[in-house]
Amino acid sequence: MRQRVRRRSVLFTAAALPVAFLVLLFVEAQVAASGPKVEETTTFTGSGRFAPGDPASCGGTAPAPANLVLAGGRRVDLGPSPRPVRMAWLGDSTAAGVGASSPARTLPVLVACGLGPGRTVELSSYAVSGARVEDVLERQLPALLAAGPLPDMVVIDVGANDVTHLTRVNAFRNAYLAILNQLVTGTAVIVLGVPDLGSATRLPQPLRFVAGWRGGTYDAVVEAMRDHDADYVNIADFTGPAFSAEPDRYFAADHYHPNDEGYALWARTVLPVVQWRLYKVEHPTDEEPLMPKEAKGTIKGDAP
């Protein structure tokens, strides 16, 4: 009889632990959601024209040399462009620049102003804070398509909210593919990987660990979009360690979104991939530069 009671107790404990863990994660998520907020009036929305190196449009942001490397070791640069580069951004709060002190310090503007001298960038953003991949597919992409001819380059930065809102991985993948399928051939597509949510100090443990682990799964899905003619940027591996090591330096006041220094770090990660893709588009008959390290795969393995 005593053995039967002990067995029931063990079974009850085994069944109760996962439930208790989920309840804990739910409570922690509510606590994190009620944390400090940052102003969203300094984001970049709409459109603008930027000339790298021009103080009037780019302020103090200096253009970054491309430093693209050919197989033999010779370095090449983008060089000037006779016509403006038309670039559009789709995505969530990091694509909009939540956490930056001004529109000039948001990620799209930093990337546009960092492209290189002798260039003009016609920049437009459809990104909305809180957006998930379905929002990009159903709202932002139709707005982009209705605006006229597609731009030269589309940058997609979405996924973090799908992680925290428990979007099914297959649904995330299918919606992402549907976005790419509507961007016609001739438009260069850059996809930003899911950031390292395990570095966000706003999230308490063990929620932070779970968010980081789930984020890696979604990041692998985004990385797999390279099989569909998109170029991937490895945000998590190239920014996550710095955010983890110095959170007060790189996070905004909400301890979740990047601040000015955080977005500058993101821009330094994105720019080599954007410059690499532009070089391939503008020099189709030249030798293709080597893939920049920021575009290379993660250590998380293949997408499920």
DRENSE-427976 format. One line per 2 residues: number of its first residue (from 1); for each residue x negated, y, z of C-alpha. Coordinates in nm, 2 decimals. Layout:
# DRENSE-427976
NUM = X:Y:Z ~ ...
***
This chain:
# DRENSE-427976
1 = 0.00:0.00:0.00 ~ -0.28:0.24:0.10
3 = -0.46:0.16:-0.23 ~ -0.14:0.25:-0.43
5 = -0.11:0.58:-0.25 ~ -0.48:0.66:-0.32
7 = -0.43:0.58:-0.68 ~ -0.13:0.80:-0.71
9 = -0.32:1.08:-0.54 ~ -0.61:1.05:-0.79
11 = -0.37:1.05:-1.08 ~ -0.19:1.35:-0.95
13 = -0.51:1.54:-0.90 ~ -0.63:1.45:-1.25
15 = -0.31:1.58:-1.40 ~ -0.30:1.89:-1.18
17 = -0.65:2.01:-1.25 ~ -0.60:2.10:-1.62
19 = -0.27:2.28:-1.54 ~ -0.44:2.47:-1.26
21 = -0.73:2.57:-1.50 ~ -0.48:2.70:-1.76
23 = -0.30:2.90:-1.49 ~ -0.63:3.04:-1.38
25 = -0.72:3.14:-1.74 ~ -0.38:3.30:-1.78
27 = -0.42:3.51:-1.46 ~ -0.77:3.61:-1.56
29 = -0.64:3.72:-1.90 ~ -0.38:3.94:-1.74
31 = -0.64:4.09:-1.51 ~ -0.86:4.16:-1.81
33 = -0.58:4.31:-2.01 ~ -0.50:4.56:-1.72
35 = -0.86:4.68:-1.71 ~ -1.00:5.02:-1.81
37 = -0.91:5.15:-2.16 ~ -1.09:5.37:-2.40
39 = -0.96:5.65:-2.62 ~ -0.86:5.55:-2.97
41 = -0.85:5.90:-3.11 ~ -1.21:5.89:-3.22
43 = -1.16:5.59:-3.47 ~ -1.22:5.62:-3.84
45 = -0.89:5.59:-4.04 ~ -0.79:5.69:-4.39
47 = -1.07:5.78:-4.63 ~ -1.37:6.00:-4.68
49 = -1.67:6.06:-4.90 ~ -2.02:6.01:-4.75
51 = -2.37:6.08:-4.89 ~ -2.65:5.91:-4.70
53 = -2.90:6.16:-4.58 ~ -2.66:6.45:-4.61
55 = -2.61:6.62:-4.27 ~ -2.27:6.76:-4.37
57 = -2.11:6.41:-4.42 ~ -2.34:6.18:-4.23
59 = -2.47:6.39:-3.94 ~ -2.78:6.25:-3.79
61 = -2.74:5.90:-3.93 ~ -3.05:5.82:-4.14
63 = -3.02:5.59:-4.44 ~ -3.18:5.25:-4.39
65 = -3.43:5.12:-4.65 ~ -3.31:4.80:-4.79
67 = -3.64:4.61:-4.77 ~ -3.51:4.33:-4.99
69 = -3.77:4.06:-5.05 ~ -3.81:3.85:-5.36
71 = -3.94:3.49:-5.36 ~ -4.29:3.60:-5.43
73 = -4.30:3.84:-5.13 ~ -4.25:4.16:-5.33
75 = -4.01:4.41:-5.17 ~ -3.74:4.59:-5.37
77 = -3.50:4.87:-5.28 ~ -3.15:4.95:-5.39
79 = -3.25:5.28:-5.55 ~ -3.01:5.56:-5.63
81 = -2.67:5.50:-5.80 ~ -2.52:5.72:-6.07
83 = -2.17:5.67:-5.94 ~ -2.01:5.64:-5.60
85 = -1.98:5.30:-5.43 ~ -1.62:5.25:-5.34
87 = -1.59:5.05:-5.01 ~ -1.29:4.95:-4.81
89 = -1.26:4.80:-4.46 ~ -0.99:4.56:-4.33
91 = -0.97:4.43:-3.97 ~ -0.93:4.51:-3.61
93 = -1.06:4.75:-3.34 ~ -1.43:4.71:-3.42
95 = -1.36:4.78:-3.79 ~ -1.16:5.09:-3.67
97 = -1.44:5.19:-3.43 ~ -1.26:5.18:-3.09
99 = -1.52:5.27:-2.83 ~ -1.72:5.51:-3.05
101 = -1.75:5.87:-2.94 ~ -1.65:6.01:-3.28
103 = -1.56:5.89:-3.62 ~ -1.92:5.95:-3.74
105 = -2.03:5.68:-3.49 ~ -1.79:5.41:-3.60
107 = -1.91:5.10:-3.78 ~ -1.77:5.18:-4.13
109 = -1.92:5.53:-4.14 ~ -2.26:5.41:-4.00
111 = -2.28:5.14:-4.27 ~ -2.18:5.39:-4.54
113 = -2.43:5.64:-4.43 ~ -2.70:5.38:-4.39
115 = -2.69:5.25:-4.75 ~ -2.97:5.45:-4.89
117 = -3.06:5.79:-5.03 ~ -2.93:5.89:-5.37
119 = -2.60:5.73:-5.32 ~ -2.24:5.84:-5.24
121 = -1.99:5.62:-5.07 ~ -1.62:5.66:-5.11
123 = -1.50:5.50:-4.79 ~ -1.15:5.39:-4.69
125 = -1.03:5.20:-4.38 ~ -0.71:5.01:-4.33
127 = -0.82:4.86:-4.00 ~ -0.59:4.87:-3.70
129 = -0.68:4.80:-3.33 ~ -0.53:4.47:-3.21
131 = -0.50:4.33:-3.56 ~ -0.52:3.95:-3.62
133 = -0.58:3.78:-3.95 ~ -0.21:3.76:-4.03
135 = -0.18:4.14:-3.99 ~ -0.46:4.19:-4.24
137 = -0.29:3.95:-4.48 ~ 0.06:4.09:-4.44
139 = 0.00:4.46:-4.38 ~ -0.35:4.59:-4.45
141 = -0.42:4.39:-4.77 ~ -0.09:4.49:-4.94
143 = -0.17:4.86:-4.86 ~ -0.52:4.82:-5.02
145 = -0.37:4.65:-5.33 ~ -0.11:4.93:-5.36
147 = -0.37:5.20:-5.34 ~ -0.49:5.14:-5.70
149 = -0.79:4.96:-5.85 ~ -0.98:4.75:-5.60
151 = -1.30:4.90:-5.46 ~ -1.65:4.77:-5.54
153 = -1.67:4.62:-5.20 ~ -1.43:4.50:-4.93
155 = -1.56:4.44:-4.57 ~ -1.34:4.22:-4.35
157 = -1.39:4.23:-3.98 ~ -1.12:4.03:-3.80
159 = -1.10:3.73:-3.56 ~ -1.15:3.84:-3.20
161 = -0.78:3.89:-3.14 ~ -0.70:3.56:-3.30
163 = -0.93:3.40:-3.04 ~ -0.77:3.57:-2.74
165 = -0.42:3.52:-2.87 ~ -0.47:3.15:-2.94
167 = -0.41:3.16:-3.32 ~ -0.44:2.80:-3.44
169 = -0.77:2.74:-3.62 ~ -0.60:2.60:-3.93
171 = -0.36:2.90:-3.95 ~ -0.66:3.13:-3.91
173 = -0.84:2.95:-4.19 ~ -0.54:2.95:-4.42
175 = -0.47:3.32:-4.37 ~ -0.83:3.41:-4.43
177 = -0.84:3.21:-4.75 ~ -0.52:3.38:-4.87
179 = -0.68:3.72:-4.82 ~ -0.98:3.62:-5.03
181 = -0.76:3.47:-5.30 ~ -0.60:3.81:-5.36
183 = -0.93:3.99:-5.40 ~ -0.99:3.96:-5.77
185 = -1.33:3.86:-5.92 ~ -1.55:4.16:-5.95
187 = -1.50:4.28:-5.59 ~ -1.78:4.20:-5.36
189 = -1.65:4.07:-5.02 ~ -1.84:4.08:-4.70
191 = -1.70:3.89:-4.40 ~ -1.82:3.98:-4.05
193 = -1.84:3.68:-3.81 ~ -1.65:3.68:-3.48
195 = -1.86:3.86:-3.21 ~ -1.99:3.68:-2.90
197 = -1.69:3.72:-2.67 ~ -1.89:3.54:-2.41
199 = -2.09:3.86:-2.36 ~ -1.79:4.08:-2.28
201 = -1.81:4.17:-1.91 ~ -1.45:4.27:-1.90
203 = -1.36:3.90:-1.91 ~ -1.41:3.72:-1.58
205 = -1.55:3.37:-1.56 ~ -1.45:3.11:-1.66
207 = -1.24:3.30:-1.91 ~ -1.55:3.46:-2.06
209 = -1.71:3.12:-2.12 ~ -1.39:2.98:-2.28
211 = -1.36:3.29:-2.50 ~ -1.72:3.26:-2.61
213 = -1.67:2.89:-2.69 ~ -1.35:2.94:-2.89
215 = -1.50:3.24:-3.07 ~ -1.78:3.01:-3.20
217 = -1.52:2.79:-3.35 ~ -1.35:3.07:-3.53
219 = -1.69:3.22:-3.63 ~ -1.77:2.89:-3.81
221 = -1.45:2.93:-4.01 ~ -1.55:3.27:-4.12
223 = -1.90:3.15:-4.21 ~ -1.74:2.88:-4.43
225 = -1.59:3.16:-4.64 ~ -1.93:3.18:-4.82
227 = -1.79:2.88:-5.02 ~ -1.54:3.13:-5.16
229 = -1.78:3.39:-5.29 ~ -1.79:3.60:-4.97
231 = -2.11:3.69:-4.79 ~ -2.12:3.63:-4.42
233 = -2.27:3.85:-4.15 ~ -2.38:3.67:-3.83
235 = -2.26:3.92:-3.58 ~ -2.26:3.69:-3.27
237 = -2.62:3.57:-3.29 ~ -2.77:3.91:-3.39
239 = -2.58:4.13:-3.14 ~ -2.46:3.89:-2.86
241 = -2.79:3.85:-2.68 ~ -2.84:4.23:-2.65
243 = -2.49:4.28:-2.53 ~ -2.54:4.01:-2.27
245 = -2.88:4.14:-2.15 ~ -2.78:4.51:-2.13
247 = -2.40:4.54:-2.11 ~ -2.41:4.89:-1.97
249 = -2.62:5.00:-2.27 ~ -2.40:4.86:-2.55
251 = -2.04:4.83:-2.42 ~ -1.80:5.12:-2.40
253 = -1.62:5.21:-2.07 ~ -1.37:4.93:-2.12
255 = -1.66:4.67:-2.10 ~ -1.51:4.51:-2.42
257 = -1.57:4.72:-2.73 ~ -1.91:4.85:-2.84
259 = -2.01:5.21:-2.77 ~ -2.22:5.43:-3.00
261 = -2.54:5.22:-2.93 ~ -2.34:4.90:-2.97
263 = -2.20:5.00:-3.31 ~ -2.55:5.12:-3.42
265 = -2.67:4.76:-3.34 ~ -2.38:4.61:-3.54
267 = -2.46:4.85:-3.83 ~ -2.82:4.74:-3.83
269 = -2.69:4.38:-3.86 ~ -2.44:4.45:-4.13
271 = -2.65:4.67:-4.36 ~ -2.90:4.42:-4.48
273 = -2.62:4.19:-4.61 ~ -2.43:4.48:-4.77
275 = -2.75:4.60:-4.94 ~ -2.83:4.25:-5.05
277 = -2.49:4.20:-5.21 ~ -2.50:4.54:-5.38
279 = -2.84:4.47:-5.53 ~ -2.71:4.15:-5.68
281 = -2.41:4.33:-5.82 ~ -2.61:4.62:-5.96
283 = -2.90:4.41:-6.09 ~ -2.73:4.10:-6.23
285 = -3.02:4.01:-6.46 ~ -3.30:4.07:-6.21
287 = -3.45:3.81:-5.98 ~ -3.22:3.76:-5.68
289 = -3.37:3.87:-5.34 ~ -3.39:3.62:-5.06
291 = -3.09:3.59:-4.83 ~ -3.14:3.82:-4.53
293 = -3.16:3.65:-4.20 ~ -2.85:3.83:-4.08
295 = -2.65:3.64:-4.35 ~ -2.77:3.30:-4.25
297 = -2.57:3.04:-4.07 ~ -2.51:3.00:-3.70
299 = -2.62:2.72:-3.47 ~ -2.26:2.63:-3.40
301 = -2.23:2.38:-3.68 ~ -1.97:2.33:-3.95
303 = -1.62:2.47:-3.93 ~ -1.37:2.20:-3.81
***
